[in-house]
Amino acid sequence: MMRKARISDPFWTPYERLVRETVIPYQWEMLNDRVPGAEPSHCMKNFRIAAGLEEGNFGGFVFQDSDLAKWLEAVGHSLASHPDPELERIADEAIDLALQAQWDDGYLNTYFSIEAPEKRWTNLTDCHELYCAGHMIEAAVAYYEATGKRKLLDAMCRFADYIDSVFGTEPGKIRGYDGHQEIELALVKLYNTTGNERYLKLSQYFIDERGREPKFFEQEWEARGQTSFWNGGAKAAKPHHEYHQSHLPVREQTKAVGHAVRAVYMYTAMADLARLTGDTGLLEACRKLWDNMTTKQMYITGGIGSTHHGEAFTFDYDLPNDTVYAETCASIGLIFFAQRMLQLEADSKYADVIERALHNLVLAGMSKDGHNYFYVNPLEVWPEASAQNPGKHHVKPARPKWYGCACCPPNIARLISSLGDYIYTADEKTKTVYAHLFIGSEFTLHLGDVPVTLQQQSSLPWEGNVKLQVSPKTATRFTLALRIPSWCADRPRLLVNGAETDYSNAEKGGYAHIDREWSEGDVVEWQLPLRAEWIVAHPEIRANAGKAAIQYGPLVYCLEETDNGKPLASLSFGPDSTLHARFDPGLLGGVVVIETEGRKADENGWSGENPYLPAGIIQAASRVKARAVPYFLWGNRESGEMSVWLRFQA
């Protein structure tokens, strides 16, 4: 398994440092309920109770264990690049505590240990047992790879062995799967780390079994008296199979449906298995699901999941801006899926989505100081509506400190801590090294017996200058493939050792391929043209009819009330609204702002007696200046209105 690149980048290094120095310690305090004014987590208290160290009842959601697991995974990724003895000591103590709560047979789940030990594996639809197990397995793999310590890894191998003894098609086993996918991709990671094919086959079982007849969730529902965990054990409606992506066998699914996070976690495992087993049916299903999701159900920010009802997909082109859900975890899962598809086939569309979701939605999910988080990521905010319209109660005009269901904050931490895993891949068969993301970093890989080190410098996202120094230990021939970003308004310029190089006959899959013999110290310059542009949406995206958004390189922009007054809906723009990009060193640590001119509707002609008047008697809109800021930074100043999509008269 290739090691991650070590990041050294003017844009991303501060975020990596923020996670390491602020977010991980802050979240540890949260998990221990030591942050005043925040919703209690109950997480570590649950482990102490389950371990027999305290008395009490289980607190929080049934899947609360996963918060510790994701935190431990973030710690593992952070320690891999930045050793920290004190953080490692805290993590070791947390692991010791968690394993005191593990049963002799390997089972680990604090809810069932405390509240209902006799009911384990009786409500997989609702209770997330395998989901929690999967996250703890991922934590074990990351922590072992960072520290070499096997305690948690061995414990999770024991847990996985036990799960394998419980689930399967053999007589006496439960022929089922979890309501929230996660175990599937975690087992692939455990297989990659241990080489034990038992875990790969178990992952295959969970993927292959899902959606087959008879429907497992219905059988389980009948067996427990048609009740649901979520309504106190009262009678409940039959499980909704599309919500759980269990409506069809996975190879027959062609559209993204149901709970968005569950979907992309499952698609990630499908792509993993397609790569490792050569399953062409899974690969084709992944391609169809990817295309449907990213071309018909994805927001310009890289968000997915358009309704808060079930945190779910709805239907093609239904992408409302003001009631959107676009959970942070869903876009993180989308990035996981895209990364696995890149490992299957080098197509720049996957890396484009990683870059889009990473720079826009994922970063928007966390405040600039690392202490507050969005669960929902809207593209339009009207604070009064958030407060008073029940249909928009989920849309927050400011980031809360924490959530009772706190899946997103530790998910952000584990992704940013592992960002070095997403920059490069290598194809040993074709001797091709792909640069997918342009993030300053150092990366060493082996092509055959030859170590090759890549040192990348990047000025993105504010400027488009990228430089790669290529240093094989001995001169060797291979191909370096550079992604041509979809946002490039003009053709990138390529220089090799200072000489301009024509790559027009060497483009494949959205990458410029440079095939040559490389020697130590060779330098590649990749000059990416950045330009602020008005972007319009597909005509079938009705929410954006007559509107446009601003994009600059990989960044989507928005207007905030603090810069432009309110109501933002009274502003309109057109072809004469020229966009001017300017670096503002004093704003939010230094950002490129986009300035333009538009028109603002005159409110003076309106009285309180009539909210509707003939268009002919309304005064013409006045000319005003407007300023847009990167979407990922919205809500870091004064609370107020925000909008990505703006009225635009073509």
N, C-alpha and C positions, 0 to 999 in steps of 0.2 A: 504494500500500500504506500503510495507516495506521501511524503510528509508535506505539511502545509508550507506555504511561503511565509517568510517573516516580513511583516509589513513595516515600511518606513516611508510615510506619505504625509504631505502637509495637510491633507484633508482628513484622511482616515486615522492617522496615528492619534490625534486628539480624542477621537471617539473610542478607539481601543483603550487608550489610557483612562478615559472617563469610566468605561466599564470596569476596568481593572481596579482603579483607585477609589471610585465613588459608587458605581452601581452594584457591584458584587458585595461590598461591605454593607451598603444601605439595604439591599435585599435580604442579607443575613439578619439584620436587625428586624426587618419586616417579618420574616419567617418565625422570629422569636417574640413577636408582638411587643417590640420595644420602641415603636415610633408613635409618639403622641399624635392624636387626631386622625390616624389612619384606620381603615377597617382592619379588625384583627384577622390574622392569618390562621391561627390555631395549629399551624403545620407542625412545628417542632414539639409543641405540647402534646399533640396526638401521638407522636413517636415515643415521648416519655411515658405516656399512659400505657401505650401498647407494650412497651418494654418492661412495665411493672414498676417504674420509678416514681410514678405519681398516680393519684386517684382522680377519677373524673370521667366525663362523657366525651365522646368524639365531638369535635367542633369543625365547622366549615363544610365545604362541599365533599361529597363522597370520594372525589378524585383529588383531594388535597395533597396526598403524598407526592403527586407529580411536580408540585412546586419545588420541593427539596431536590427531586431528581434533576430537574432542569437547572437549578442553581448549581448542583454538583457538576453537571456537565459543563456549564459555563466556567466553573473553577478549573476543571480539567483542561479545557482549551486555553485558558489564560496561563496556567502554569506551564503548558507546553512551550510557550514562547517567552514567558517572563516568570521564572522561578521565584517563589515567595514563601519562605519557610513558615511564616506566621499564618498565612492563608492556608497553606498545606496542613498545618497543625489543626486549624479550625475544621477543615474538611475531614481530616482523619477522625476527629472526635464526632462529627456528625455521622460519618459512616459507621463508627462503632455503635452509636446510639441506634441508628436504623437497623443494624444487624442484630441488636438485642431484641428487636421486635419480630425478627424472622422466626417462623415456625420450624420445627425439626425436619419437616418434609420439604422445606425450601420456600414455602408460601410466605409472601410479605404483602400485607395490606392493612393499614391501621384501622380503617373503618370496620372491616369485618372482624378483625382481632378484638376490637373494643365492644362493638355493638351487636354483631350477629355472626359469631363464628360458625354456627350451624348452617348459615345460608350462603356460604361462599359458592360461587359458580352457579347460583340459581337465578340471577338476573343480569346476564351479560348485556342485555339491551340497554339498560339504564346505568349500571353501576361502575363501569370503567375499570374493572379489575385488570384486564389485560393491557389496557391503555397505561395504567400506572406502572405495571410490570415493564412495559416497553420503555418508558422513560427512564426507569431505574437501570435497565440494561444499557441504554445509551450512555447514561452517566458513568456506569462501570467501565465501558469501553474507553471513553474519553479520559477518565482518571487513570486507568492503567497505561494508556499510551503516553500520558504526560509524565507519570511518576514511576512507572514500573511496578507499582504496588498492586498485588493481586487480591487483596481481601474482598473488596466489593465485587471484582470480576468473578472470583470463585463462587461467591455467594449467589451471584446472578446466573452463573452456569447451573448451579444447583436448582435455582428457581425455574430456569428454562427447562431443565431435565424433568422437573416435576410437572410443568405445564404440558410437556410432550407426553407424559404418562396419563394425563387427564383428557387431552383432546386428540381426536383423530377418527378415522373411519372404522377402526377395529372394534369388535364387540366389547361392550362395557365402557367405552369412552364416550365423552360428550362430543356429538357431531355438530359443533357450533363455532362461533367466532364472536368477537367483541363488538359492542355497539359503536365504539369510537376506535377507528383504526389507529394503530401506532405500533403494536407488537410486531407487525409484519416487517416494517423497515428496521426495527431494532434487532430482530433476529438475524437479518442479513448482516448488520454490523457485527453481531456476536460471531457469526460464521467467519467473516473476514478476519477477525482478530484471533480466533481460536483454531480455525481450520476444521472445526467439527461440522460435518455435513448434516448431522442431526438437526442443527438449527436452521440450515437452509431449507431442508425438507419440511420442517414445521412451518416456516414462513410460507412455503409453497402451498401447504395444506390450507392455511387460513385464507390465502388468496383464491385458491381453486374452489373452496367450499362455499365462498360467499355468493349468495344469489341463487343457489341451486334449489330445486324443489325436493322435498317440501321445505317451506320457508322456516328456518330455525327460530327466528324471533317470534313467529306465531306459535310454534310448538311450545316455546319457553313461556310465552304469555298464557297459554291455556294451562300449562302445568302449574303455574303459580296463581291460578284462579282469576285470570284476566285482570290482574292488578298492575299498578305502576308504582315504582319507587317514588316518583316525583309528586304524587298526590296522596301520600300517606298510606299507601296500601289499599286505596279504594279502587273500585272497578274503573277500568280505563279502556279507551278505544284500542283497537287492534294496531300494532306497530305499523308505522309508515315506512315502507321499504325503500322508496326513493330517498327519503331523508338519510337513511343509513347506507345508501349505495348498494343495497341488497335486493333490488328489484329484478336484476338480471345477473347471470354469471358475468364476471368482470370482462371477459373477452368479447361479450356482446354489447357492452356499454359504449355508446358513441357520443353522448352529451353529458356535460357536467351537471349533476343534479344533487339536491340535498345539502346537508351541512358542509360548508366549504372547507373547513379544516380537515374534517374526516376524509373528504374526497381527495384532497391533494396529498395527505399522508398515505392514503391507499395507492394513489397513482405513483408516488415515489417508490413504494415497495414493488409495484408492478414493473417499473422501469429497471429497478435493481435486478429483479428475477429474470427479466428479458435479457439483460446483459450477461448474467452469470450462467444461465441455462440455455441460451440461444432460442428461447421460445418466441417464434415469429408472431404467434397469435397475440401474445401479450404486447409485443412491440407495436403491432398494428393498432391495437386498442389504445395504447398510450398516445400514438400519433393523432388518432381521431379525437380523443379527449382533450389533448393539448390544443389542437386547432379550434375546437368548439369553444373552449374556455378562453383562450387568449385573443381570438378574433371576434367573438360575439358576446362574451360575458365578462370582460375585463375592463376596468376603468383606466383612464389615461395615466393614473398614478401607479398602476400595477396592483390595484385593489381588486379583490374578488369577493362575491357574496353580496348581493344587492338588497337583501331584505333582512330586517332584524327578527322576523318570524322564523325561528329555526336557524338563524345565522347562516342563511342559505342562498344558493343560486335560485333564480326564478325561471326565466326563459330568455331566448336570444334577444339581445339588444335592449333588454329592460335594465337600464342603468340610471336610476334616479340619483340626483346629487344631494338632495336634502334629507332623504330618509334612508340613504345607503347604510349598509353595515360595514363592509370592507374591514373585517377584523384583522388586527395586526398579525395574529398567528396564521391567518389564512394566506397572507402574502409571504410569510416566512416559509410556510409549507409549499407555496408555489415556487419559491426559490430552490427548495430541496428538489422538487420534481424537475425543474429546469436543469439543475446540476446533473441529475442522473441521466437526463436525456442527452446532455452534452457528452457524457461518458459513453453513450450508445452511438451517437452520430454527431459529427462536428457540423452543426448548422447554427449560424449566428443568431437566428431568431430566439434560441434558448438563452444565449448570453445577453441579448438585448433585453429580455424580460427580467433576468436577474438584475441587471443594471437599473432598469426602470423601477422595479419594486424596491430595491435596496436604497437607492438615492432618494426616493420620494416617500413611499408609504412607510417602510420600516423605520426610517429616521424620524418621520413625523410622529411615530408612536411613542417617542420618548422626548421629554423636555431637554433643553440644552444643558441643564445642570444635572440631568440624570435622576431627578427625584420625583418626577411626575410622568404619568403614562396615559396614552389613549388606548382604549380597547377598540372603539369604533373610529373610523377615519373618514369623515364626511368631506364632500367637495363643495359644500355650501352650508354656512352656519348663520342662523338668525337666533341670537340668544333668547329673545322673548319666546320664540316658538319652542325652543328646547325646554324652557321652563313651564310653558303653559299648554302646549299641544301634546296630548297623550301619544299621538302617533310619532312624535319626535323626541320622546323622553330619553331615548338611548343616545341621542346626539349631544355630546358635551361641548360647550364653548370653551372650556379650559380643561387641562389634563388633571385628573384626580391623583392623589398620592398613591393610591393602591386600590385593589378590588378584592372583594370576598372571593370571586373567581379570578384569580390572578395568573392566568395562563400566559398572558402576553409579556409582562415585564421580564421574567426569566428567559422567555423565548428570545427576546431581543438580545439579552446578555449573551446567550449561548451562540447566537448567530454572529454577532460582531466579534466575539472572542475567537470564532473559527473562520473568520473571513479569508484567511490565507488559503483555505481549502478550495476556494472558488475562482482563483485568478488564472490558473494554468491547468491544462491536462496534457498528457503525452500519449501518442500512439506508437508503441514499440514496433509493431509490424511495419508501418510505413515510415518510421523514424521521423515523426512530425511532432513538434511541440507547439501547442496552441496557447496564445495569449488571449484569454476571453475578456478579462477586465483590465482596465488601465489604472492600476493602483501601485504606487511606489512600493517596491518589495525586492527581496532577495530569495531566490529559489534554486535549489540544487537537485538535479535528477540524474539518472543513469540511462544513457542510450547504449545498450549493450554493456560493454565493460568501461565505457568512457563517462566519467562524471562531467556534467555540464552545469555551469552556474549562470543564471540570468539575474542581472541587476537592473531593475526598472525604476525610472524616475518619471513622475507624471504630475502635470499641473492641473488636471481635471479636478472638479467640474468647472472651475472658473476660466481656465484657458485650455487649449487643445494640444499642448506639446508633450509628447511621450518619447522617452529615450530608453533603449534597451542595450545594455552591454552584455555581449555573449562571450562566455569564457569556458570552452571545453578544456579539459586537462591536456589533451593532445588534439591536434587538428583532426576534425572529423566532418563528414558530410551528413547533413540532415536538413529538414525543412522547418523553418520558423513561420508559423501562420498567425497573422495579426487580424483581429476582427475589424471589419468595416462597419462601424455603428450605423444603425438605421437612421439616426438623427443627423447624420452628416449631410448638410445642405449641398456641399460641394465635395468633389473627390479628394480624399486625403493624399498628402504628398509623402513619398517614401524616399529616404536617403540611407544608403549603406556606406559606412565609412566616409561620409561627407559627399558621396556622389549620388545624384538623383537617379532613381531606379524605376523603370517602367514595369508595372506589375499587371498590366491590362490583360495579358494572356495567362495569368497565374492566379485568377480568382476562382474560388470554389467554396460553395456553401456560405458565402458572405465573409470569407477570409482571404486576405492577400498572402499567397504562399511564396516564401523566399527559400529556394532550394540552392544550396551552395556548400562549399567546404568552409567551415567556420574555424577561426583561429582565436586564441585568447586575446581579449580586448577589442574584438570587432564591435562596432557600434551601429545600431539601427535607430534612425529617427523617424517617427510616425507622427506627422503633423495633421491633426484633426481640426477641420474648420468648424468653429462654433458661431452660431448666429441666432439671435432672438427671432422667433417666428410665431405667427398666428396659426393655430392648428384648429381645424374643423372636424366634426364627428360624422360618422356614417349617417346617411339620411334616415335610417331606421332607428337610430338612437334618439327617440323623440324628446327626451329631456334636454337635449342639446341643440334642438332645431333653432336656427337663428342666433346661435352662440358660437364663440370661439374661445380657445384657451391659449395661453402663452407658454412656449417651451424654449429653453436655451440649453443646447446640448442635451445631456441626460435629465435635466431638471425641468419639472413642471412648476409653473409659478401661480400665484394667487394674489388677489387684492384683499387687503385687510382694512377694516374701518379706521384703525388708528392712523393710517396714511391717507385715506381717501374719503373719510366721512361716511355718513349713511343717509339713505339706504343705498347699498351697492347696486341694487336692482335698478336704480334710476340712471345708472351710467350706461352709455352705449358707445360703441367704437365702430370703425369702418376702415376701408382701404387707405384712407388718408391718416390713419392712426399709426404712424411710423414708430417702430420699437427701437429704443436706444439702450444698449447695455452699458452699465457703468459700475465699476467696483467701488463700493462704499466701505472703507476700512473701519468706520466707526459704528456700523450697524451689526449687532449680534456677532461680534468677533471678526467681521469682515466678510461681505458677501457681494456678489454681483446683483444689482437691482436693475429692473427694467422700467424705463420711464417712457411715457407716451402721452398723447392727448386724446380726449374723447369728448362726449357731450353729456350733460347732466340735465335731466328733466326739471323744468321750473315748477316749483310747488306754490308760487305766489298766486297763481290764478285759481287755486282751489279753495273752496270754503268748506266748512264742516257740515254744510247742509246736503251736499250731493257728492258721493264718491265717484260718480260717472258723468262725464260731459262729452259733447261732440268733439271730435278731434280737431275740427277747424277753428275752435275758439281758444285752444290751448297755445300758450306762447312757445316759441321755438326753444329747444334746449340750448343752454349756454355752453360755450367751450371751456373745458377744464383740463387740468393736468392730472395724470394718474401715475401711481407708482406700484409696481408689483414686486413681491419678494418670493424667494423659493418656498414652495408649499411645505417642505419638510420643516421649515422654521416657523410656521404659523402658530399663533397662540403662545409665543414666548415673550410677548410684550403685554399690552393692555388687552383685556377681553373685549370682544366685539364681533361684528359681522365678518365673514370671510367668504370668498367665492373664487372658484377656479374657472368656471365657465361664465363668460361675460357676453352680454348682448352685442351682436356684431352684425352690421348691415353690409352685406357684400356688394 
